[in-house]
């Protein structure tokens, strides 16, 4: 059952991010620092479904292997830390190369903020109490206009997020209510944010869904998937069950653009923690 305190914390995050957004465009490089995979992948999937050509990378990949050699419209770096030297180095590297750079992160140490300002780095300051969920909300609200007829439906869904956590508790109560220890959490492309939230909140190792075939017999795996993606992995799930891997599956019947955020809400329900 959803506690009133957890719901209050969730609403606090929604209110604290009401007037914060980022601009995602065609040919952007979306970058995540350690622990900030959830908002980065929400932004990435949203941009893909908007028809944009975007790339995603870690801070090290971006700084060393991508920015010096490949041109981009701009660089958006997500971080959840207050002293994140890798995120800072990435946005400064981009700026020195003449690329517009945006750091989406909590307030940084004064010296870091000064260095970013001197290099012309743009800042989107994330509320610091629950930075992982807050940055994920910001990423979801900032997805570009979607291709096709579903844009207005998705926008309406995003405007009505206040009841989403309650809905998750009601819809997936059979798994959420079980006090079970999982060895790994397996994710599909659109549910990767929830898997990495589980890593942050419960220290459960996330792996791509196809990697469960490499696990030994008897391992307990929580699977995050969606109705859109489950058919793609039907053979993997069947083979892993035959092998003796214990699977507990949560299938999100949501749009791939919002599935990442809903998978985070499932992770919150499982852990009882907002971070």
matplotlib code that plots the C-alpha trace (Angstrom):
import matplotlib.pyplot as plt

x = [0.0, 1.3, 2.1, 1.1, 4.7, 5.9, 3.1, 3.9, 7.6, 6.5, 4.2, 7.0, 9.2, 6.5, 5.9, 9.6, 10.1, 7.0, 8.9, 12.1, 12.7, 15.4, 15.6, 16.3, 17.0, 18.0, 21.6, 22.1, 24.5, 22.9, 25.4, 25.0, 27.3, 27.5, 24.0, 22.2, 21.3, 17.5, 16.9, 19.4, 17.6, 14.2, 15.4, 17.0, 14.0, 11.7, 14.0, 14.1, 10.3, 10.3, 12.2, 15.5, 18.9, 20.5, 23.3, 23.8, 27.0, 28.7, 30.8, 34.0, 32.9, 31.7, 34.8, 37.4, 35.9, 33.0, 33.3, 36.8, 35.8, 32.0, 30.1, 26.8, 24.2, 24.6, 25.6, 23.2, 24.9, 22.8, 24.3, 22.8, 26.0, 27.0, 30.6, 30.8, 34.2, 33.4, 30.2, 32.0, 34.9, 32.4, 30.5, 33.7, 35.2, 32.2, 32.3, 36.0, 35.2, 32.6, 29.6, 26.7, 26.6, 24.0, 24.6, 21.5, 22.4, 21.9, 23.8, 27.5, 30.3, 31.0, 34.3, 32.6, 29.8, 32.4, 34.4, 31.2, 30.1, 33.5, 33.3, 29.8, 28.1, 24.3, 22.8, 19.6, 19.6, 17.9, 16.2, 18.7, 16.6, 15.6, 17.8, 17.4, 13.6, 13.5, 15.9, 13.8, 10.6, 12.4, 13.6, 10.1, 8.4, 11.0, 10.5, 10.1, 6.9, 6.3, 5.7, 2.2, -1.1, -0.1, 1.6, -1.5, -2.2, 1.3, 1.3, -2.0, -0.5, 2.5, 0.3, -1.5, 1.5, 0.2, -1.8, 0.8, 2.5, -0.8, -1.8, 1.5, 0.8, -2.7, -1.7, 1.3, 0.4, 1.0, 4.8, 5.2, 3.6, 6.0, 9.0, 11.4, 15.1, 16.1, 19.6, 19.4, 16.9, 16.6, 15.5, 14.3, 15.5, 12.6, 12.7, 16.4, 15.6, 13.7, 16.4, 19.1, 16.9, 16.7, 20.5, 20.6, 17.8, 18.3, 21.7, 20.2, 22.4, 20.8, 21.4, 19.9, 17.1, 18.9, 21.7, 19.5, 20.5, 24.0, 22.7, 23.0, 20.1, 18.2, 18.9, 16.0, 15.5, 13.0, 12.1, 10.9, 9.4, 6.5, 3.7, 5.4, 8.7, 7.8, 7.2, 10.8, 12.1, 9.6, 12.3, 14.7, 12.1, 11.0, 14.6, 15.6, 12.6, 13.6, 17.1, 15.7, 16.0, 13.3, 11.6, 9.2, 7.9, 6.4, 5.0, 4.1, 1.2, 2.3, 3.8, 7.6, 8.1, 6.6, 7.6, 11.0, 9.4, 6.8, 9.5, 11.1, 7.8, 7.8, 11.3, 10.1, 7.2, 9.6, 12.1, 9.9, 12.6, 12.6, 16.1]
y = [0.0, 3.5, 5.4, 9.0, 10.1, 8.5, 10.0, 13.4, 13.1, 12.2, 15.3, 17.4, 16.4, 17.1, 20.6, 21.4, 20.7, 22.5, 25.4, 23.5, 22.2, 21.5, 21.8, 18.7, 19.0, 17.1, 16.0, 16.4, 14.4, 13.2, 12.3, 10.7, 10.7, 7.8, 7.2, 9.6, 6.9, 7.2, 10.8, 10.5, 7.4, 9.0, 12.0, 9.7, 7.5, 10.6, 12.2, 9.1, 8.9, 12.5, 11.6, 13.2, 11.8, 11.8, 9.9, 8.8, 8.2, 8.2, 11.3, 9.5, 8.2, 11.7, 13.6, 11.2, 9.4, 11.5, 15.2, 15.6, 13.8, 14.1, 17.4, 17.8, 20.5, 20.6, 18.5, 17.8, 16.3, 14.8, 14.4, 13.8, 14.6, 17.9, 17.5, 15.9, 16.4, 14.1, 15.9, 19.3, 18.2, 17.0, 20.3, 22.3, 20.1, 20.7, 24.5, 24.6, 22.9, 25.5, 23.2, 24.5, 22.6, 22.3, 20.8, 19.3, 18.7, 19.9, 23.0, 22.2, 23.2, 26.9, 26.4, 24.0, 26.5, 29.2, 27.1, 26.2, 29.9, 31.0, 28.5, 29.6, 26.4, 26.7, 25.4, 23.7, 23.4, 20.2, 20.4, 18.7, 16.8, 14.0, 14.7, 11.3, 11.4, 15.2, 15.0, 12.2, 14.2, 17.1, 14.8, 13.4, 16.8, 18.1, 15.5, 17.1, 17.0, 13.4, 12.0, 10.7, 11.3, 10.4, 13.6, 15.2, 11.9, 11.7, 15.4, 14.9, 11.9, 13.9, 16.7, 14.2, 12.5, 13.2, 9.9, 7.8, 6.4, 5.4, 3.7, 1.7, 0.4, -0.7, -2.2, -4.2, -5.0, -8.7, -8.2, -5.0, -6.6, -9.5, -9.2, -10.9, -10.6, -10.3, -11.1, -9.0, -6.8, -7.3, -4.4, -3.7, -0.5, 1.6, 0.3, 0.9, 3.9, 1.8, -0.8, 1.7, 3.3, -0.1, -0.2, 3.1, 2.4, -1.3, -2.2, -4.7, -5.3, -4.2, -6.3, -6.2, -8.7, -10.8, -11.3, -13.4, -16.4, -16.1, -16.5, -19.8, -21.9, -20.7, -17.0, -14.7, -12.1, -9.2, -8.3, -4.9, -5.0, -3.4, -4.7, -3.1, -4.9, -8.2, -10.0, -9.2, -11.1, -13.9, -16.5, -15.2, -15.4, -18.9, -20.2, -18.7, -20.4, -23.7, -23.2, -22.8, -19.1, -17.7, -14.8, -12.3, -10.0, -6.6, -5.7, -2.0, -1.3, 2.2, 4.1, 3.6, 7.3, 7.2, 3.6, 4.6, 6.9, 4.4, 1.8, 4.3, 4.5, 0.6, 0.8, 3.4, 1.1, -1.8, 0.0, 2.5, 5.2, 8.4, 9.5]
z = [0.0, -0.9, 2.3, 2.6, 3.3, 0.1, -1.9, -0.3, -1.3, -4.9, -5.1, -3.7, -6.6, -9.2, -7.7, -7.4, -11.2, -12.5, -14.1, -15.1, -18.6, -21.1, -24.9, -26.8, -30.5, -33.6, -33.6, -29.8, -27.7, -24.5, -21.8, -18.4, -15.5, -13.0, -11.6, -14.0, -16.6, -15.9, -17.0, -19.9, -21.3, -20.8, -22.8, -25.4, -26.1, -26.3, -28.8, -31.0, -31.0, -32.1, -35.2, -34.0, -34.7, -31.3, -29.6, -26.0, -24.1, -20.7, -19.7, -20.4, -23.8, -24.7, -23.6, -25.0, -27.9, -29.4, -28.9, -30.4, -33.6, -34.2, -34.5, -32.6, -32.3, -28.5, -25.5, -22.6, -19.6, -16.8, -13.3, -9.8, -7.8, -6.1, -7.0, -10.4, -12.1, -15.0, -15.9, -15.5, -17.8, -20.4, -20.7, -20.6, -23.3, -25.4, -24.9, -25.7, -29.0, -29.8, -29.0, -26.9, -23.6, -20.9, -17.5, -15.9, -12.3, -8.7, -7.5, -7.8, -5.5, -5.9, -7.7, -10.2, -10.9, -11.5, -13.9, -15.8, -16.0, -17.2, -20.1, -21.1, -19.9, -19.6, -16.3, -15.5, -11.7, -10.4, -7.0, -4.7, -2.2, -4.7, -7.7, -9.5, -9.6, -10.2, -13.2, -14.6, -14.3, -16.1, -18.8, -19.4, -19.4, -21.9, -24.7, -28.1, -30.1, -31.0, -34.4, -35.3, -33.5, -29.9, -28.9, -27.2, -25.4, -24.0, -23.1, -21.2, -19.4, -18.4, -17.0, -14.8, -13.2, -9.6, -9.5, -11.4, -8.3, -6.8, -10.1, -10.1, -6.6, -7.6, -11.0, -9.9, -6.2, -6.7, -7.2, -5.2, -2.2, -2.1, 0.1, -2.3, -2.9, -6.5, -7.8, -10.9, -12.7, -16.5, -18.7, -22.2, -24.0, -22.8, -19.2, -18.6, -16.3, -13.8, -13.7, -12.9, -10.3, -8.7, -8.7, -6.9, -4.4, -3.7, -5.1, -7.6, -10.6, -13.9, -17.0, -20.6, -20.9, -23.4, -20.9, -18.6, -20.7, -19.3, -15.7, -13.8, -12.8, -9.7, -10.1, -9.2, -11.9, -11.9, -15.5, -16.6, -20.1, -22.0, -24.2, -27.2, -26.5, -24.9, -28.2, -29.2, -26.2, -26.1, -27.0, -24.4, -21.6, -22.6, -22.9, -19.5, -17.8, -19.4, -18.0, -14.5, -14.0, -11.7, -13.6, -12.0, -14.8, -14.7, -18.1, -18.5, -20.8, -21.6, -24.5, -24.9, -24.4, -20.9, -20.0, -18.7, -16.1, -15.1, -14.6, -12.2, -10.3, -10.1, -8.7, -6.1, -5.1, -4.7, -2.6, -0.8, -1.5, -3.5, -4.3]

ax = plt.figure().add_subplot(projection="3d")
ax.plot(x, y, z, "-o")
ax.set_aspect("equal")
plt.show()
